[in-house]
Amino acid sequence: MNNRKSIAFTVELLGLFILLILVIVMITQVFVLSRSRTIEARRLTQAVMIAQSTAEAASSEQELSLLSERMQSMDNVQSAECSDAGDSLNIVFDTDGKPDGKDFCVVMHRTADEKGGSTYVSDSIEVYYCVPGELGNMIYELDAGRHFTAEEVAP
């Protein structure tokens, strides 16, 4: 009779041990998921701030070549290059200072409509978290525009 109680106790102990292991695994998965969501939220927040900074800087210059030079002087900008066609700007932002190969890459496409000596420019700003030159999944997109008067357009 004592042997049966011992076996029942051992089976119950083994069951509780398995249950404890399952609970630990589930809690660990929750923490891992929480960490990945935190990183994703941080990248999205940084992407929004970078897009807003780019839009603010873009509203100050009509010419992308001048905007490229202005962007080079901004904090955390590694490079800013105007395309050969003059309709887009590629900017690389470094936010963490670590040379791990991934940075925020911004592609800004600009279209201009001229009417009566004034110009309305519209910018489509796309933010990626990737290796520069190899765009992956877009994190954030912002559309902005500005009206440049005839006085601002004239040299």
C-alpha positions in Angstrom: 0.0 0.0 0.0 2.9 2.3 0.8 4.3 1.6 -2.7 1.1 2.7 -4.4 1.2 6.0 -2.5 4.8 6.5 -3.5 4.1 5.9 -7.2 1.1 8.2 -7.1 3.2 10.9 -5.4 5.9 10.5 -8.1 3.4 10.7 -11.0 1.8 13.8 -9.4 5.2 15.4 -8.9 6.2 14.6 -12.5 2.9 16.1 -13.8 3.4 19.3 -11.7 7.0 19.5 -13.0 5.8 19.3 -16.6 3.1 21.9 -15.9 5.7 24.2 -14.4 8.0 23.8 -17.5 5.1 24.7 -19.8 4.3 27.8 -17.8 7.9 28.9 -17.9 8.0 28.3 -21.6 4.8 30.4 -22.1 6.1 33.2 -20.0 9.4 33.3 -21.8 7.6 33.5 -25.2 5.5 36.4 -23.9 8.7 38.3 -22.9 10.4 37.5 -26.2 7.3 38.7 -28.2 7.2 41.8 -26.0 10.8 42.6 -26.7 10.3 42.2 -30.5 7.3 44.5 -30.4 9.2 47.1 -28.4 12.0 47.1 -31.0 9.4 47.4 -33.8 7.7 50.3 -32.0 11.0 52.1 -31.5 11.9 51.8 -35.2 8.5 53.1 -36.2 8.8 56.1 -33.8 12.3 56.8 -35.2 11.1 56.5 -38.8 8.3 59.0 -38.1 10.7 61.5 -36.6 13.1 61.0 -39.5 10.4 61.5 -42.1 9.2 64.7 -40.3 12.7 66.1 -40.2 13.2 65.3 -43.9 9.9 67.0 -44.7 10.7 70.1 -42.7 14.1 70.3 -44.4 12.6 69.7 -47.8 10.1 72.6 -47.3 13.1 75.0 -47.2 14.6 74.3 -50.6 13.1 73.9 -54.0 16.2 72.5 -55.6 17.1 69.0 -54.6 20.9 69.6 -55.1 20.7 72.4 -52.5 18.6 70.3 -50.3 21.1 67.5 -50.5 23.8 69.9 -49.2 21.6 71.1 -46.4 20.8 67.5 -45.4 24.5 66.6 -45.2 24.9 69.1 -42.4 22.1 67.6 -40.3 22.8 65.5 -37.3 23.0 61.7 -37.8 23.0 62.0 -41.6 25.7 59.9 -43.1 25.0 60.7 -46.8 22.5 62.6 -48.9 22.7 62.1 -52.7 20.5 63.6 -55.4 19.6 61.3 -58.3 20.9 62.0 -61.8 17.4 62.9 -63.1 17.0 65.4 -60.2 13.7 64.0 -59.1 14.7 62.0 -56.0 17.0 62.2 -53.0 18.6 59.2 -51.2 19.4 59.9 -47.5 21.0 57.6 -45.0 20.4 58.3 -41.3 22.5 56.7 -38.5 20.6 56.7 -35.2 22.5 54.3 -33.0 26.2 55.0 -33.9 27.0 51.3 -34.2 28.5 50.1 -37.5 26.2 47.0 -37.7 25.3 47.7 -41.4 21.7 48.7 -40.9 20.6 52.3 -40.9 17.5 54.3 -41.7 17.4 54.9 -45.5 15.1 57.6 -46.8 14.0 57.9 -50.4 12.3 61.2 -51.2 10.6 61.6 -54.6 9.7 65.1 -55.7 7.3 66.3 -58.3 6.8 70.0 -59.2 3.9 71.8 -60.8 4.7 75.3 -62.2 1.8 77.8 -62.6 2.2 81.5 -63.2 5.8 81.8 -62.0 5.2 79.9 -58.7 5.8 76.3 -58.1 4.0 73.7 -56.0 6.3 70.8 -55.0 5.0 67.5 -53.6 7.3 65.1 -51.8 6.8 61.4 -51.2 9.1 60.4 -48.3 9.7 56.7 -47.8 11.6 55.4 -44.7 13.3 52.0 -44.7 15.4 50.2 -42.0 18.0 48.4 -44.1 21.5 48.2 -45.5 22.1 51.3 -47.6 21.4 50.6 -51.3 19.4 47.5 -50.6 15.9 48.7 -49.7 13.8 46.2 -47.8 10.4 46.6 -46.3 9.2 50.2 -46.0 8.5 51.2 -42.4 6.8 54.6 -42.9 5.7 56.8 -45.8 4.9 60.5 -45.6 3.5 62.8 -48.3 4.2 66.5 -47.9 4.1 69.6 -50.2 4.9 73.3 -50.3 4.1 76.2 -52.5 7.1 78.3 -53.6 6.1 81.8 -54.6 7.6 83.5 -57.7 10.0 85.6 -55.4 11.3 82.4 -53.8 11.7 80.6 -57.2 13.6 83.5 -58.9 17.4 83.3 -58.5 
